[in-house]
Amino acid sequence: MPAVRSFVACLAVGLFLAPAALAQPYETGQVYFGRNDYVEYYAGDLPLIFSAPHGGELTPNEISDRTSGTTVTDSFTRETVLAIRESVFEYTGRYPHVVLSNLKRTKLDPNREIVEAAEGNQWAEQAWTEYHGFIDSAKESITTEYGKGFYVDIHGHGHTLQRLELGYLITSSDLGRSDTELDTSGLAGLSSIGALVTDSNTSFSEFIRGLSSLGSLFEAQGISAVPSSSQPSPGSGNPYFTGGYSTVRHGSRNGGFISSVQIEAYRVGLRDTAVNRKTYADAITAVFDEYLRLHFGWAGIVTGIEVGVGTLPEELRVPQNHPNPFFQSTIIEYVNPEASRVTVRVYNMLGQELETILDRYEPAGVGRISWNARQRPSGIYFYEVEAGGRSIANKMILLR
């Protein structure tokens, strides 16, 4: 468990912390708190930020109940974000940044501008400022280390259609346009991924609902999502969340190098039990690993480092999986010197093939995939990576 450190704001009422004031050397893996633990920040070292603004349960008397706007709690979103943090760490050995509001939404809504969010209460306003200040600090850390990154605001919805709603600040009616209309409408610059689209040769419609979009990647994990290649728009009359204040403020609509999305998830099957949250968190980890590989030019989540072809080895290289021994899942890495089809298979001690966990064409560079062995007994297993006419096998040990 990470050590816990208390970060208590000490400025007088009205002298709230500006975002720059929160930029201090936070230590990866440590947990920091705002005044009275109303806000919580888990410092990370990856180019990803996850936040949960509406999952808190604290109802202090010093903050009056809000009298306007939405006050419904997004149940289990706090727990979901912490499950995502653990899943990413399990997969990479490193942490994303995580920011949580522990106040119930009846007291504070950090996904609104400060007037509506806090309704003039001094302590709610301070918590609001701390919440966004922590996100600003995470963004600054990512920009300094990686040059760019991604922010994900996690929510829950109660709509009838059981699917993820991915909000890029594009309306439902605009998503009803054709791909050509989307690509020529100028909406890319008004979206929460404006910087990412500008820095890429990929079309805006591909980012939003193409085969390499977040929605399509989620659907490849078995989770229905809109927009995606199979569900390009929410459909006439169907409710849809486009994204909120945090997506506007912390995404790249107004500049900067951190793009963003608001993810609204249905409850039953994704965030209602610890087992389902774990499955959902693992899916999010896999999706963003692939998304960063496809759209950021990186090897995936784990490094955030662009792979230079000139530094690649002359032959296929397969280092030892990590962690090893492992208790549930492990990461298999490989370095492929040329573009080719890559296949990764897992075998038991008898040499019997158990699973083909990867089989696809990949560019030259560093690749990695996670093997989840939760259904397998303890023992010795082998994994084989085949690419470019060569194959390399290594041993791995599963412990229970």
Steps between C-alpha positions, in 0.01 A plus 500: 500500500637844420592725785245766577596862541271778603495811285305766688429838350598779736400814314240730649146512372488659155873443433439171327778300344571587139587207276865607481524501879422129507788418267741343744717187486243232581640150543367220283289251693431744784154627591433867576190662649343841491346668801295257714567222245236646269731441202743214443795480258698187416820614331605301193780465248308409183348733235146421618268676746173354632253695712168432673311821588167349609582191706561660842296435814610774745222734616662751741273747679730791416390471135131563430315278257490631146161631396532477122645278231541123507579344839484127422804294603674294232515186711824304518691733268755572772554127544515456123779754460701336778448164327632656178805625688573151631441340161739739326761437770452124469553529124788747494657519844432875492214727602261735320409825675169482688288787640186437707236722655394346832212746550151382415360675195237668718793701647724552196497426128857539369379437145337844492651847503556627853183711539265212427733241652533655848219758517718747689600277793861582588599141587334354193679760289833406657436130434409584138824693458706220655332240276582683179837608634601136549396422142698802379804374689464155345472659154811708562693192611391306190575785261847543649586130485316379189398810305139382473251273671136412558243588767196278567205621709308200636122520550195275527166523324159345554378508141301209359755412230781305665803645327789733572442859396828660394490879513738704283293822525326408173120505509274212412370686196853565372582131542207440265700660218691299242874438543573750223289765671673433834844525342426831325283664766775647716361307798837335565632828641198529727534148634685384811760324280582797279876489560516127436317531168714796393818305575389201292434401141192309616162650414274640770226250419747213545595635844135533597347182359744319273645156561781655708266720708453450872144383440605230254783389727252464787268299279792272414517437876132402501369831640241683293595865437388808310641655286673204337518334159188295573316785679616820327242718678268467802194485274201730486337564836752303704668675795873562471758683712736708287746586778505764770699781656803283583523368145497858372747633754751216499472376141657665197201698367665817626859401430758304693625149440266292717197363316199363684178303499208465740394137543147434623458134598185304578483349847406130492779293348770769511509688830255323733732234652870469571529219245329704228705808582816292466388372159407852389830639630697233313309588183578871542868416551508290183311764301730787595810288450388442142376857454833653603681257273278587203465876542794623705777310321599336827560140603183516711426613855812370665763735364346784305826508308503522125678204344780589260552241226870576490539369855334164435699174515575307181302195615188431704561545871276368780601600856370320808136562584434722803412457772634147524395307704153657483170450680234582241627681193836570344637712213667342200720738303682466170707717266435434133754649253260500205132531427348153500228279641558438871358198680525433875395160633495350849579132569488271803782280628405226253541734206126518437378832367258667744434836338596721209496838671619708205486450125517815290716700261712759684753768405862470600569593860426407857182305571342361813195307604362388834409138573232463764532155659228532763334179375825299494653294783842571648791363306756554226385629162676598181431786261616516140530812288513447125575781255681542171572130461661467845360375830627530857358324807546580869387342823270670753374401844146548630454498877172488695 
